[in-house]
Amino acid sequence: MKNPELSREEVNALAGATLLEFGASWCGYCQAAQSTIHTELTQFHHIRHIKIEDGKGRRLGRSFHVKLWPTLIFIKEGMEVTRLVRDIQPAELKSALLRLSDR
């Protein structure tokens, strides 16, 4: 789901487990990570996935101190649990998803 209009307050108010994916459609690193992200998320249907188009003037990314893409931020009940940046490895992603889901 894409929603570049979310505010930090709205993110902080999200209930449950959420994966925020910050990136840009033209970013090669982001494109390369899509297969891994999609494959791993298929096992975690209960985790909300929000893709956020980031870039200059985008406040949400700045509020999370996003500097490189993709940045995956794992949130539970509005609080950051962990994050992965740029080179997204399947094992690291699965581990972060398991941590987020308490499995």
C-alpha positions in Angstrom: 0.0 0.0 0.0 1.4 3.4 -0.9 0.6 6.4 1.2 3.1 9.3 1.0 0.7 11.5 3.0 0.9 9.9 6.4 2.0 12.2 9.2 4.3 11.1 12.1 1.3 11.4 14.4 -0.7 9.0 12.3 2.2 6.5 12.2 2.6 6.8 16.0 -1.1 6.0 16.4 -1.0 2.8 14.3 -2.1 -0.3 16.2 -0.4 -3.6 15.7 2.7 -4.5 13.6 3.7 -2.3 10.7 6.5 -2.3 8.2 7.3 1.2 6.8 9.3 1.0 3.6 10.9 4.3 2.7 12.3 4.7 -0.8 11.9 6.1 -4.3 10.5 4.5 -7.4 13.6 5.4 -9.4 16.1 4.1 -6.7 18.0 1.0 -8.0 18.6 -0.2 -4.4 14.9 0.0 -3.7 14.0 -1.9 -6.9 16.6 -4.6 -6.2 15.1 -5.2 -2.7 11.5 -5.6 -3.9 11.7 -9.3 -4.6 13.2 -10.1 -1.1 10.6 -7.8 0.6 7.7 -9.3 -1.3 8.9 -12.9 -0.7 9.4 -12.5 3.0 6.2 -10.6 3.6 4.1 -13.4 2.1 4.7 -15.3 5.3 3.5 -12.4 7.5 0.0 -11.4 6.4 -0.8 -9.9 9.8 2.0 -7.2 9.3 0.8 -4.0 7.7 3.2 -2.9 4.9 3.2 0.8 3.9 5.5 2.0 1.1 6.4 5.6 1.5 7.8 7.6 -1.5 10.6 9.6 0.2 12.6 12.5 -1.0 13.3 16.1 -0.6 10.7 17.9 1.3 9.1 14.7 2.7 8.7 15.2 6.4 7.9 11.7 7.5 11.2 10.3 6.3 13.0 13.2 7.9 11.2 12.6 11.2 12.6 9.0 11.2 16.1 10.3 10.2 16.0 8.3 6.9 19.2 8.9 5.0 19.6 5.9 2.6 17.0 3.9 0.6 15.5 1.6 1.1 15.0 2.0 4.8 12.7 -0.5 6.4 11.4 0.6 9.8 9.5 -2.1 11.8 7.0 -0.6 14.2 4.7 -2.1 16.8 2.0 -0.1 18.5 3.6 3.1 17.0 7.1 2.4 18.5 10.1 1.5 16.4 11.3 -2.0 17.1 14.2 -2.2 14.6 15.3 -1.0 11.1 17.1 -2.3 8.1 18.9 0.0 5.7 19.9 -0.3 2.0 21.3 -3.8 1.5 18.3 -5.9 2.6 19.3 -9.5 3.1 16.5 -12.2 3.3 17.7 -13.7 6.6 17.9 -10.2 8.3 14.5 -9.3 6.9 12.9 -12.6 8.2 14.5 -12.1 11.6 13.2 -8.6 11.9 9.7 -9.7 10.8 9.8 -12.5 13.3 10.8 -10.1 16.0 8.0 -7.8 15.1 5.4 -10.5 15.0 6.5 -12.1 18.3 6.7 -15.6 16.7 
